[in-house]
Amino acid sequence: MKLRRYIKPLSGPIDVTSLIDVVLLLLIFFMLSSSFVLQPGIKVNPPKGLGSTGVSDSRYIVNITGQQPPLMFLNDQVTTLEGLGRDLKAIAKQESEVTVILRADQEVSHGFVTEVMNIALEAGVSVLIATQPRMPEKP
């Protein structure tokens, strides 16, 4: 007696739930394991300079934009010269040895940057000026 073999193709919809589960798990894994770099949304183009140490451990950043009149931000909050002095004095009272990173656009006048530095120094905080690393010249 000869047995017949019948191959029946699968019929019905393809179940993609397991594929969706795997894709979503991979998405969640990569989202949680990626490192989030917090950068302020304030567009500042600092000048190039030597000796850029890449100090980024300060919690206080003053950004000065290059538009006229220049806008000032203390940790992404708009401020004025008077408000900056008041806020920095309050910070200096709460913490000891506070360092402020000053990120000023290269279009901002030297006098304005010096004025901001003087306000910070009067408040009792030290100031670091952020610059872009200069590319070495090709021989």
ABEGO torsion letter per residue (X at the ends): XBBBBBBBBBBEBBBAAAAAAAAAAAAAAAAAABBBBBBBABBBBBBBBBGBAGBAABABBBBBBABOBBBBBBGGBBBBAAAAAAAAAAAAAABBGBBBBBBBBAABBAAAAAAAAAAAAAAGBBBBBBBBBBBBBBX
